């Protein structure tokens, strides 16, 4: 882990930009290896007096099952030079190929959790809550346009146990 140093989660800058513009990789493992999925929907904040991340994953995504089956996962934020890698991880399925290899990314372990080695910031997270968006609870009906197939996102609230910045 010499390529990263631990920082406080409160040192993270501009969560809206990190997730909505720069995107993130949600990384988890299964018996076949490590998979990462690009996400541009999510939140960073405080809940239950803990620093948290919130991830939204559609149930048909390969990563959905991996995240459901793991207690801990990581989130990675990469510099703009990795935009092509993020595009690969957002358009290819880990069921069909080794996305990380295809994208030219590598992983290392932090306390048993895979993190993306090329990340400028990585968050090691522990799942606190799992649920799903419910069609009947949308107050703004126009948002249903994001779900023409009825594939409402699963919601994962994660405690940020470690925030790691590239040295």
C-alpha positions as CSV (number, residue, x, y, z in Angstrom):
1,X,0.0,0.0,0.0
2,X,3.0,2.3,-0.3
3,X,1.4,4.0,-3.3
4,X,-1.4,5.4,-1.1
5,X,-1.7,7.3,2.1
6,X,-4.7,7.4,4.4
7,X,-6.7,10.6,4.5
8,X,-9.8,11.6,6.3
9,X,-13.0,11.1,4.3
10,X,-13.8,14.8,5.2
11,X,-10.8,15.8,3.0
12,X,-12.6,14.6,-0.2
13,X,-13.4,17.5,-2.4
14,X,-16.5,18.2,-4.4
15,X,-18.5,14.9,-4.3
16,X,-20.8,16.2,-7.1
17,X,-17.8,16.5,-9.5
18,X,-16.1,13.3,-8.3
19,X,-19.2,11.1,-9.0
20,X,-21.2,13.1,-11.6
21,X,-18.5,14.4,-13.8
22,X,-15.4,12.4,-13.1
23,X,-17.3,9.1,-12.5
24,X,-16.2,6.3,-10.1
25,X,-15.5,2.6,-10.3
26,X,-17.4,0.3,-7.9
27,X,-15.1,-2.7,-7.3
28,X,-15.9,-6.0,-5.8
29,X,-14.7,-9.6,-6.0
30,X,-16.3,-13.0,-6.5
31,X,-14.8,-16.5,-6.8
32,X,-13.8,-15.8,-10.4
33,X,-11.9,-12.6,-9.6
34,X,-12.3,-8.8,-9.3
35,X,-14.8,-6.8,-11.3
36,X,-15.3,-3.0,-11.5
37,X,-18.3,-1.1,-12.9
38,X,-18.3,2.6,-13.8
39,X,-20.9,4.7,-12.1
40,X,-21.9,8.3,-12.4
41,X,-24.8,8.2,-9.9
42,X,-24.1,8.2,-6.2
43,X,-23.6,10.3,-3.1
44,X,-21.0,11.0,-0.5
45,X,-22.1,12.4,2.9
46,X,-22.8,11.6,6.5
47,X,-25.5,9.3,7.8
48,X,-25.9,7.6,11.2
49,X,-22.9,9.8,12.3
50,X,-20.7,8.0,9.8
51,X,-19.0,9.1,6.6
52,X,-20.9,7.2,3.9
53,X,-21.1,6.6,0.2
54,X,-24.3,5.7,-1.6
55,X,-24.2,3.6,-4.7
56,X,-27.0,2.9,-7.2
57,X,-26.7,-0.3,-9.3
58,X,-29.3,-1.8,-11.6
59,X,-30.1,-5.4,-10.8
60,X,-29.1,-6.8,-14.2
61,X,-25.5,-5.5,-13.9
62,X,-23.0,-8.2,-13.1
63,X,-21.5,-6.0,-10.3
64,X,-24.9,-5.9,-8.5
65,X,-24.6,-9.6,-7.5
66,X,-21.0,-9.1,-6.5
67,X,-21.8,-6.1,-4.2
68,X,-24.7,-8.0,-2.7
69,X,-22.5,-10.9,-1.8
70,X,-19.6,-8.9,-0.3
71,X,-19.4,-7.2,3.1
72,X,-16.8,-4.7,1.8
73,X,-16.1,-3.2,-1.5
74,X,-14.1,-0.2,-2.8
75,X,-14.9,2.9,-4.8
76,X,-12.2,4.4,-7.0
77,X,-11.8,7.9,-8.5
78,X,-9.4,8.2,-11.4
79,X,-7.8,11.2,-13.2
80,X,-9.0,12.2,-16.6
81,X,-6.2,10.2,-18.3
82,X,-8.2,7.1,-17.5
83,X,-11.5,8.2,-19.1
84,X,-11.1,5.4,-21.8
85,X,-10.7,2.8,-19.0
86,X,-13.8,4.2,-17.3
87,X,-15.7,3.9,-20.6
88,X,-14.7,0.3,-21.0
89,X,-15.7,-0.5,-17.4
90,X,-19.1,1.2,-18.1
91,X,-19.9,-0.5,-21.4
92,X,-18.5,-4.1,-21.1
93,X,-19.8,-6.8,-18.8
94,X,-17.6,-8.6,-16.4
95,X,-19.6,-11.7,-17.2
96,X,-18.2,-11.6,-20.8
97,X,-14.6,-10.4,-20.3
98,X,-11.9,-9.3,-17.8
99,X,-12.8,-5.6,-17.9
100,X,-9.9,-4.5,-15.8
101,X,-7.4,-6.2,-18.0
102,X,-9.1,-4.8,-21.1
103,X,-9.1,-1.3,-19.6
104,X,-5.4,-1.5,-18.6
105,X,-6.2,-1.3,-14.9
106,X,-4.8,-3.3,-12.0
107,X,-5.8,-4.0,-8.4
108,X,-4.1,-4.3,-5.1
109,X,-5.4,-5.5,-1.8
110,X,-6.1,-3.3,1.2
111,X,-7.1,-5.4,4.2
112,X,-8.6,-8.0,1.9
113,X,-10.5,-5.5,-0.2
114,X,-9.5,-5.0,-3.9
115,X,-8.8,-1.4,-4.9
116,X,-7.9,0.0,-8.2
117,X,-4.2,0.7,-8.2
118,X,-4.5,3.6,-10.7
119,X,-7.0,5.5,-8.6
120,X,-6.2,9.0,-7.4
121,X,-8.5,8.3,-4.5
122,X,-9.9,5.0,-3.3
123,X,-12.5,4.4,-0.6
124,X,-12.7,1.1,1.3
125,X,-16.3,0.7,2.3
126,X,-18.4,-1.6,4.4
127,X,-22.1,-2.2,3.5
128,X,-24.5,-0.8,6.1
129,X,-27.8,-1.0,4.1
130,X,-29.2,-2.6,1.0
131,X,-32.5,-1.7,-0.6
132,X,-34.0,-0.7,-3.9
133,X,-35.8,2.2,-5.4
134,X,-39.5,1.6,-5.4
135,X,-41.7,2.8,-8.3
136,X,-44.6,3.6,-6.0
137,X,-42.5,6.0,-4.0
138,X,-41.5,8.4,-6.8
139,X,-43.0,11.8,-6.1
140,X,-41.8,13.2,-9.4
141,X,-43.3,10.9,-12.0
142,X,-41.1,12.1,-14.7
143,X,-38.2,10.2,-13.1
144,X,-39.8,7.0,-14.1
145,X,-38.5,7.7,-17.6
146,X,-35.1,6.5,-16.4
147,X,-36.7,3.0,-15.9
148,X,-38.5,2.0,-19.1
149,X,-37.7,-1.6,-18.4
150,X,-38.8,-1.4,-14.7
151,X,-35.2,-2.1,-13.7
152,X,-35.1,0.2,-10.6
153,X,-31.7,0.6,-9.1
154,X,-30.6,-1.3,-6.0
155,X,-29.3,1.1,-3.3
156,X,-26.3,0.4,-1.2
157,X,-25.3,2.6,1.7
158,X,-21.7,2.1,2.6
159,X,-19.6,3.3,5.5
160,X,-16.3,4.8,4.3
161,X,-13.9,2.9,6.5
162,X,-10.7,4.2,4.8
163,X,-10.1,7.0,2.4
164,X,-6.8,6.5,0.5
165,X,-5.1,9.1,-1.7
166,X,-2.4,8.4,-4.2
167,X,1.0,9.6,-3.0
